[in-house]
Amino acid sequence: MIVNVFYNEKGIGDTLIVSIQEIAREQRTHETKGDVVKIFDEETKELSGFNIFRASQYFSLNSNGKVELTEAFVEQLNRVILDAGFDEPLDVDLTPKFVVGYVDELKKHPNADKLSICQVDVGDKERLQIVCGAPNVAQGQKVVVAKVGAVMPSGLLIKPSNLRGVDSFGMLCAARELAIPDAPQEKGILILDDNAEIGSTFSVSF
């Protein structure tokens, strides 16, 4: 399960936002137990997330934005949810969402001249198909991949998408999209050195 957690005391108060998936507003409902609010689809019962009020009473929070998840934090998060009376502990995917990838194959998109279809090796025998519009993308490059579930410094959540009829599962990132200081503003993805290790975590500051 891909889970993103946000905390911004100055912006929204002492509330922890636990986001799992988006649900259309008209289908969304909630249930409150103590300081924990469960948000879910009224018809399908699919879980959208939780809001946890008075969050600083339960967690040590130094974040102002996206919260870095660890096994210990997820364990505490599940404890708060279960203690409130909900019986849905979160099975959280803690694998890194920004990794070094290798563009193993590349071909032109059949329906869009400026798009390329990339097959990207992201390590651990995982290969992602990613549609990319960068003019400088090429086969044989090592690049930064934002996998599905990644939250960009801009707040953009990376989701599976379909671009002009071709499925895409992630994004190849430009330096400015990663909020790297003094990043060039022209279009183009960040190309890494050849010694970058495929599948290794790429650190992104928020």
Secondary structure as GFF3:
##gff-version 3
##sequence-region A 1 206
A	DSSP	beta_strand	4	7	.	.	.	ID=ss1
A	DSSP	alpha_helix	9	12	.	.	.	ID=ss2
A	DSSP	beta_strand	15	19	.	.	.	ID=ss3
A	DSSP	three_ten_helix	25	27	.	.	.	ID=ss4
A	DSSP	beta_strand	28	33	.	.	.	ID=ss5
A	DSSP	beta_strand	36	41	.	.	.	ID=ss6
A	DSSP	beta_strand	47	53	.	.	.	ID=ss7
A	DSSP	three_ten_helix	55	57	.	.	.	ID=ss8
A	DSSP	beta_strand	65	66	.	.	.	ID=ss9
A	DSSP	alpha_helix	71	84	.	.	.	ID=ss10
A	DSSP	beta_strand	98	108	.	.	.	ID=ss11
A	DSSP	beta_strand	116	121	.	.	.	ID=ss12
A	DSSP	beta_strand	127	132	.	.	.	ID=ss13
A	DSSP	beta_strand	142	146	.	.	.	ID=ss14
A	DSSP	beta_strand	161	163	.	.	.	ID=ss15
A	DSSP	beta_strand	166	168	.	.	.	ID=ss16
A	DSSP	beta_strand	171	172	.	.	.	ID=ss17
###
